[in-house]
Amino acid sequence: MKNIAVHLAEGFEEIEAISIIDVLRRANLKVTVVSVTGDLVVTGAHQIQVTADKLFEDVDYSEIEMLVLPGGMPGSANLKAHSGLREQILNFNDNGKPLGAICAAPMVFGNLGLLNNKKATCYPGFEEELHGAVITGNDVEQAGNIITGKGAGVAIKFALKIVENIKGQKAAGELGRKMVVEHM
């Protein structure tokens, strides 16, 4: 079973994090919620607290097959500031492993130079942080191993795109129908 690590930092966007975790688990994918804060309880941008499964330092990244970053502020900036996470992102990208980020979080990839000449999308106003990217403004965009999403309103579509990449378009479409969501 694929193991996807969804990373939480203080100030994460709750709708994005919970929607992604929920949709991936509905698709019978293994999701590990990872706190980069040093505490299992992480507070979102709207003061909702979520308990992570593991602390960053306790994760064996050799067992993780995809990294996902929910957005929100200051959550995205806090993810960007975490040197260990940046190192893992670079390692995953170097090995062609899938990466996903939504809302403001694609700035983490942009600041690492991973979006050069690649189509990407983000929350309006963060385009300048996606260094070298071809900004599309689409709800969800995929360029090679990197999936980006625009914001909270498309979190389910973003998660279904991840499901599509792992389990195929048919599985993503069926799950979307069960959830009464139009899949791209």
PyMOL commands that set and color helices and strands:
alter all, ss='L'
color gray80, all
select helices_A, chain A and resi 14-26+56-58+61-63+75-81+83-94+106-111+127-129+152-167+169-178
alter helices_A, ss='H'
color red, helices_A
select strands_A, chain A and resi 3-8+30-35+41-43+49-51+54-55+66-69+99-102+119-120+134-135+140-143+146-149
alter strands_A, ss='S'
color yellow, strands_A
deselect
rebuild
show_as cartoon
